[in-house]
């Protein structure tokens, strides 16, 4: 906008002579615009970081990992309360406890791998890849059962939905 205003200054005065200092106004306007953009460009990123508006991707992953671990541990504590109060069958509690413990193990193994500590546990990425491979094998077998007439289309669709939901629960790589 300032440059448009500076360019709209007429070239000549009312008596037909050149407008004095017009070139200086254009030069100063252009300089102010360039300096403003450059200064803001160089200072914006540090300002955003200092203000805490932008968070580094590694910090976001670390925060998410800590939250996932905390949630799984909270779930385990709740299961223990339910077990103490005998509010759920032991078989159900054991299955849920196993899933939460496995999730905690995967998170801790992934954290150990990220920190450079040696670990024999599979990482979360390896777990997801293998789990997706198993789901693919199950889908193939489900298609074979349907093609052979062993299961109905309704059963196939319900089981496919369950497999799709399980895969969606794996999250992104």
C-alpha positions as CSV (number, residue, x, y, z in Angstrom):
1,X,0.0,0.0,0.0
2,X,2.7,2.6,0.8
3,X,4.5,1.8,-2.5
4,X,1.2,2.3,-4.4
5,X,0.8,5.6,-2.6
6,X,4.3,6.7,-3.4
7,X,3.9,5.6,-7.1
8,X,0.7,7.7,-7.3
9,X,2.7,10.9,-6.7
10,X,2.6,12.8,-10.0
11,X,5.7,13.0,-12.2
12,X,5.3,16.8,-12.9
13,X,3.9,19.8,-11.1
14,X,1.0,21.9,-12.3
15,X,3.3,24.1,-14.3
16,X,4.8,21.1,-16.2
17,X,8.2,20.9,-14.4
18,X,9.5,17.7,-12.7
19,X,8.3,17.2,-9.2
20,X,11.3,17.8,-6.9
21,X,12.5,14.9,-4.7
22,X,10.0,12.3,-6.2
23,X,12.8,9.8,-6.8
24,X,13.9,10.2,-3.2
25,X,10.4,9.5,-1.9
26,X,10.2,6.4,-4.1
27,X,13.7,5.2,-2.9
28,X,12.8,5.8,0.8
29,X,9.5,4.1,0.5
30,X,11.0,1.1,-1.2
31,X,13.8,1.0,1.4
32,X,11.3,1.1,4.3
33,X,9.3,-1.7,2.8
34,X,12.4,-3.9,2.1
35,X,13.9,-3.3,5.5
36,X,10.6,-3.9,7.3
37,X,10.2,-7.2,5.5
38,X,13.8,-8.3,6.1
39,X,13.8,-7.4,9.7
40,X,10.5,-9.0,10.4
41,X,11.6,-12.1,8.4
42,X,14.7,-12.6,10.5
43,X,13.1,-11.8,13.8
44,X,9.8,-13.6,13.5
45,X,11.1,-17.2,13.9
46,X,13.1,-16.4,17.1
47,X,10.2,-14.4,18.5
48,X,7.7,-17.2,17.9
49,X,10.1,-19.8,19.5
50,X,10.7,-17.5,22.5
51,X,7.0,-16.8,22.9
52,X,6.3,-20.6,22.9
53,X,3.8,-20.4,20.1
54,X,5.7,-22.9,17.9
55,X,6.8,-26.2,19.3
56,X,9.5,-28.3,17.7
57,X,8.2,-31.6,16.3
58,X,10.6,-33.6,18.6
59,X,9.0,-31.8,21.6
60,X,5.5,-32.7,20.4
61,X,6.4,-36.4,20.0
62,X,8.0,-36.4,23.4
63,X,5.0,-34.8,25.0
64,X,2.7,-37.2,23.2
65,X,4.7,-40.2,24.3
66,X,4.7,-39.0,27.9
67,X,0.9,-38.5,27.8
68,X,0.3,-42.0,26.2
69,X,2.5,-43.6,28.9
70,X,0.6,-41.7,31.6
71,X,-2.8,-42.7,30.2
72,X,-1.8,-46.4,30.0
73,X,-0.5,-46.3,33.6
74,X,-3.7,-44.6,34.7
75,X,-5.8,-47.3,33.0
76,X,-3.8,-50.0,34.7
77,X,-4.4,-48.4,38.1
78,X,-8.1,-48.2,37.4
79,X,-8.1,-51.9,36.4
80,X,-6.5,-52.7,39.7
81,X,-9.2,-50.8,41.6
82,X,-11.9,-52.7,39.7
83,X,-10.1,-56.0,40.5
84,X,-9.9,-55.1,44.2
85,X,-13.6,-54.3,44.2
86,X,-14.4,-57.4,42.1
87,X,-16.5,-55.3,39.7
88,X,-15.5,-57.2,36.6
89,X,-14.7,-60.8,35.6
90,X,-11.0,-61.7,36.0
91,X,-10.8,-62.8,32.3
92,X,-11.8,-59.4,31.1
93,X,-9.5,-57.6,33.6
94,X,-6.6,-59.9,32.5
95,X,-7.2,-59.1,28.8
96,X,-7.3,-55.4,29.4
97,X,-4.3,-55.5,31.7
98,X,-2.4,-57.4,29.1
99,X,-3.2,-54.8,26.4
100,X,-2.2,-51.9,28.6
101,X,1.0,-53.6,29.7
102,X,1.9,-54.3,26.1
103,X,1.2,-50.7,25.2
104,X,3.5,-49.5,28.1
105,X,6.2,-51.9,27.0
106,X,6.0,-50.6,23.4
107,X,6.2,-47.0,24.5
108,X,9.1,-47.6,26.8
109,X,10.9,-49.6,24.1
110,X,10.4,-46.8,21.6
111,X,11.6,-44.2,24.1
112,X,14.7,-46.3,24.8
113,X,15.4,-46.6,21.1
114,X,14.9,-42.8,20.6
115,X,17.3,-42.1,23.4
116,X,20.0,-44.3,21.9
117,X,19.8,-46.9,24.7
118,X,20.2,-50.5,23.4
119,X,17.1,-52.5,23.5
120,X,16.0,-55.9,22.3
121,X,12.3,-54.8,22.2
122,X,10.7,-53.9,18.9
123,X,10.1,-50.3,18.3
124,X,6.6,-48.9,17.9
125,X,7.2,-48.5,14.1
126,X,8.2,-52.2,13.8
127,X,5.2,-53.2,15.9
128,X,2.8,-51.2,13.7
129,X,4.4,-52.6,10.5
130,X,4.1,-56.2,11.7
131,X,0.6,-55.7,13.0
132,X,-0.5,-54.3,9.7
133,X,1.0,-57.3,8.0
134,X,-1.0,-59.6,10.2
135,X,-4.1,-57.7,9.5
136,X,-3.4,-58.1,5.8
137,X,-3.1,-61.9,6.2
138,X,-6.3,-62.0,8.1
139,X,-8.1,-60.0,5.4
140,X,-6.8,-62.4,2.7
141,X,-8.0,-65.4,4.7
142,X,-11.4,-63.7,5.3
143,X,-11.8,-63.3,1.6
144,X,-10.9,-66.9,1.0
145,X,-13.5,-68.1,3.6
146,X,-16.1,-66.0,1.9
147,X,-15.2,-67.2,-1.6
148,X,-15.4,-70.8,-0.4
149,X,-18.9,-70.2,1.0
150,X,-17.8,-70.9,4.6
151,X,-19.0,-67.5,5.8
152,X,-21.8,-65.2,4.7
153,X,-21.4,-61.7,3.3
154,X,-22.7,-60.2,6.6
155,X,-20.1,-62.0,8.6
156,X,-17.4,-61.0,6.2
157,X,-18.4,-57.3,6.3
158,X,-18.6,-57.3,10.1
159,X,-15.1,-58.9,10.4
160,X,-13.7,-56.6,7.8
161,X,-15.0,-53.6,9.8
162,X,-13.3,-55.0,13.0
163,X,-10.0,-55.4,11.1
164,X,-10.3,-51.8,9.7
165,X,-11.0,-50.4,13.1
166,X,-8.0,-52.3,14.6
167,X,-5.8,-50.9,11.8
168,X,-7.1,-47.4,12.4
169,X,-6.2,-47.8,16.0
170,X,-2.6,-48.3,15.1
171,X,-2.2,-44.7,14.2
172,X,0.2,-43.2,11.7
173,X,3.8,-44.2,11.2
